[in-house]
Amino acid sequence: MITFQELKRKDVLEISSGKNLGKITDLVIEKRSGKIQKIIVPGKRGGFLSCENLEIKYSKIQRIGDDVILVDLSSDCVPPKPCKPEPPCAQTDKCCDIEFDGFQDE
């Protein structure tokens, strides 16, 4: 077993690009089963604030090692969610090489 404290000390690496996505800042857990659904890592930095968070489905985790968590985002990616309030640097971003222009009101 592994604790959240141990998970959040590990770097999250995208295996196809080798890009370091950062460290886990939060988890999305399914209420009924208690299973982790997504891991949350900070997105692009802008000044003192993170501009968006990247939600990565737990199924995209390929391996949890001693120092890193390897994820494969080559076929599927959850677009980053802007901070509240949305900083100016979150106007556009890319997710899996798809242009991201922000969210519409739900």
N, C-alpha and C positions, 0 to 999 in steps of 0.2 A: 504494500500500500504506500501511497504518497500523500503528503499533506499539501494544502494550499500554500502554506509558507514555503515549502520546498519547491513547488511548481513555479511560484512567482520569482524565484531567484534564477531560473533558467532562461537563456535566450531562446527566442522562437525564430527558427530559420526556415525559409522557403527553399525546398530542395531543388527545384528546377533552376532558380536564379542564384541561389546561395545568399540571397538578401537577408540580413538580420532585421526582423520585424519589430524587435524589442522584447520586453518581458511582459508576462501576463499581468494585467491589472485587475481583472475581474473574471467571474465565471457566470454562465447562464445555466441554471440547474432546473430540470423538470420537477415540478412540485410533487407529483404523485410517486414517481419512481425514485427520485433523489439522484438520478443520473445526470452527468454533465452533458449539456446539449451544445454549448459553444464556449470558446475561450475568447477573452477580449484583450487585445493588445493596442497600445497607443498608435495613432497614425502619425502623419507628418507633423513636425514641430514648427510652431510659429511664435517666436518670442518666448514668453513664459508659459504659454498654454499649448496643449495638444489640440490640433485642429479637428481631428475626428478620431474615432476608434474603429478598429477593424475587428469584426466579429468573424471568427473562424469556427466552422462546424467541427465538433469533436471527431467526426468520422474522417476529417482531413488530416488528423495527426497520424503520421507514419511510424514514429518512434519517439519514445521519451528516454533520453540518455542521461548520463550523470550530470552533464553541463548544459545540454541543449534539448529543445523539442523540435523535431523535424516535421514540417507540414507540407502538403502538396496542394497548392492552389492553382495548378495549371489548368484544370478542367472546370472548376467551380469556385466562385468567390462571392462572399456577402459584401455588398457595397459598404463603405465606411459611413458611420452615422456622425453628423456634425455635433459639436459641443453645444451646450445650451448656456448662454446665448452663443450664437454662431459667430466665431471670430472671422475677420475679413479674409484670412488666408484659406478658408474652407470653401471658397467660391467654386473651384474645380479641383479635381484630383483624378488619379487613375486607379483602377482596380483590375488586375489581370489584363492590362493593356486595353481596357475599355474606358472611354472618356466618361467621367462622372461629373455631372453638373448640379449635384445637390438633390435633396428630397422634395417631393411635392407633399403638401399637407394631406394627411391620411383621412 
